[in-house]
Amino acid sequence: MLLAIHKPYGVLSQFTPEPGSPWRTLSEFGLPKNAYALGRLDADSEGLLLLSDEPGLNSRLLDPANAHGREYWVQVERIPTDAALAQLAGGVTIGDYQTQPCQVRRLEPAPELPPRDPPIRVRQTVPDCWIALELTEGKNRQVRRMTAAVGHPTLRLVRVRIGALTLEALALAPGQWRELSRTEREMPFVIQ
């Protein structure tokens, strides 16, 4: 089985709570017992997350040899210049790691997304902007670290696409999930 969930803000990509953690877990969404997350989204990130009960699927999906695009819509502080966007696209150094080149663009107009609970902190004197980043890699907190490296801290982060699967096409509201159809499973990248 292959499931898709629109993971809300404040939920860990796991079923077992961490001791002392204020974050909720996937256990509260009524998912099948044997499902486990394929990849991760941090608790403070939202969007498309896949789950499965199939052994070996995680390594087949996440193996760099099977690279597939993942698109993130990112609300950042201030308006990035063309030079900052080019820097992101070319790859940036985060810690001791150089990110792979990626696709990046401004989202104009800003996307219409369900409100986040709690909402982001709004600063009257600091504008914000939405950008789209398409990556084929996924290091720990990579998108947040990339935008910070070019001087535009992330305010909100939503994964909207994995391969050819999109949140929009799946029509999932935050917290909703469903099993993927045979057609959806056979879309480019999904598990062959």
C-alpha positions in Angstrom: 0.0 0.0 0.0 1.1 3.6 -0.7 -0.5 6.4 1.1 -0.3 10.2 0.8 -1.0 12.6 3.7 -1.0 16.4 3.8 1.1 16.7 7.0 0.1 19.7 9.0 2.5 22.1 10.8 3.5 20.8 14.3 3.4 17.1 13.4 6.5 14.8 13.5 6.9 12.4 10.5 6.7 9.4 12.9 4.2 7.6 15.0 6.0 7.5 18.4 6.3 10.7 20.4 9.8 11.8 21.5 10.1 12.2 25.2 9.4 15.8 26.3 8.6 16.9 22.7 5.7 19.4 22.3 5.1 18.1 18.7 2.2 15.8 17.7 2.7 12.6 15.8 1.2 10.8 12.8 -0.6 8.4 15.2 -3.5 10.8 15.6 -4.6 10.6 12.0 -6.0 7.1 11.9 -3.4 5.7 9.4 -3.1 2.0 9.0 -1.0 0.2 11.7 1.8 -1.1 9.4 2.4 2.2 7.5 5.7 4.1 8.0 6.9 7.4 6.5 8.9 7.4 3.3 11.3 10.2 4.0 10.7 13.1 6.4 9.2 16.5 6.8 10.3 18.4 9.9 7.6 19.2 12.5 7.7 22.8 11.4 7.2 21.9 7.8 4.0 21.0 6.0 2.9 19.2 2.9 3.0 16.0 1.0 4.3 13.0 2.8 4.2 9.4 1.5 3.8 6.3 3.7 3.9 2.6 3.0 3.9 -0.8 4.5 6.2 -2.2 1.7 9.7 -3.3 2.9 12.4 -1.8 0.7 10.3 0.9 -0.7 12.0 3.6 1.4 15.4 2.8 0.0 14.1 2.5 -3.6 12.4 5.9 -3.3 15.2 7.8 -1.5 18.2 6.2 -3.1 20.2 9.0 -4.9 20.5 6.8 -8.0 16.7 7.1 -8.3 16.7 10.9 -7.9 13.4 12.5 -8.4 12.2 16.0 -7.9 10.6 17.3 -4.8 9.1 20.8 -5.0 8.8 23.1 -2.0 7.0 26.4 -1.7 8.9 28.5 0.7 7.9 31.8 2.3 11.1 33.8 3.1 11.9 37.0 4.8 12.6 39.9 2.5 12.5 39.8 -1.3 15.3 37.7 -2.8 17.3 39.4 -5.6 17.9 37.6 -8.9 21.5 37.1 -7.6 20.3 35.4 -4.4 18.0 33.1 -6.5 20.9 32.3 -8.9 23.0 31.5 -5.9 20.4 29.0 -4.6 20.0 27.5 -8.1 23.7 26.9 -8.4 24.1 25.3 -5.0 25.1 26.7 -1.7 27.4 25.6 1.1 25.6 24.6 4.2 28.0 23.5 6.9 30.5 21.2 5.2 28.2 20.3 2.4 27.7 21.8 -1.0 24.1 21.4 -2.2 23.3 20.2 -5.7 22.1 22.6 -8.3 18.3 23.0 -8.2 15.4 24.8 -9.9 14.3 28.0 -8.2 11.7 30.7 -9.0 9.6 33.4 -7.4 6.0 32.6 -6.9 4.0 35.6 -8.2 1.4 36.0 -7.1 1.8 34.3 -3.7 0.2 30.8 -3.6 -3.2 30.4 -2.0 -2.6 27.9 0.8 -4.7 26.8 3.8 -3.9 29.0 6.9 -1.2 27.6 9.2 -2.0 27.0 12.8 -0.3 28.9 14.4 0.2 31.5 11.8 3.7 32.7 11.0 5.0 35.8 12.9 4.4 38.8 10.7 6.8 41.8 11.0 5.3 45.1 9.8 8.6 46.4 8.5 10.0 43.3 6.9 8.4 42.1 3.6 8.2 38.5 2.7 8.2 36.5 -0.6 7.2 33.1 -1.8 9.7 31.0 -3.9 9.6 27.5 -5.3 12.6 25.2 -4.9 12.8 21.9 -6.7 15.5 19.6 -5.2 16.5 16.0 -6.0 18.3 15.6 -2.6 17.0 15.9 0.9 19.6 16.6 3.6 18.4 17.5 7.2 16.6 20.9 7.1 18.2 21.6 3.8 15.7 24.1 2.4 15.8 26.2 5.6 19.6 26.1 5.7 19.8 27.0 2.0 17.5 30.0 2.3 19.3 31.2 5.4 22.7 30.9 3.6 21.6 33.5 1.1 20.2 35.8 3.7 16.5 34.9 3.5 15.3 32.9 6.5 12.4 30.5 5.9 9.1 31.6 7.5 6.9 28.8 6.1 7.8 25.6 4.2 5.3 23.4 2.3 6.3 20.4 0.1 3.8 20.5 -2.8 5.2 17.8 -5.0 7.1 14.5 -5.0 7.9 13.3 -8.5 4.7 13.7 -10.4 2.4 13.6 -7.4 1.1 17.0 -6.3 -0.9 18.1 -3.3 -3.2 20.0 -5.6 -4.1 16.9 -7.7 -4.5 14.7 -4.6 -6.9 17.3 -3.1 -5.8 16.7 0.4 -6.5 19.3 3.1 -4.0 19.5 6.1 -4.4 16.3 8.1 -6.2 14.4 5.4 -4.7 11.2 3.8 -5.7 8.5 1.3 -4.3 5.5 -0.4 -2.9 6.2 -3.9 -4.7 4.6 -6.8 -2.9 2.2 -9.2 -2.7 5.0 -11.7 -1.1 7.4 -9.2 1.4 4.7 -8.1 2.5 4.3 -11.8 3.1 8.0 -12.4 6.7 8.9 -13.2 9.0 8.4 -10.3 6.5 6.8 -8.0 7.5 3.2 -7.3 8.2 1.1 -10.4 
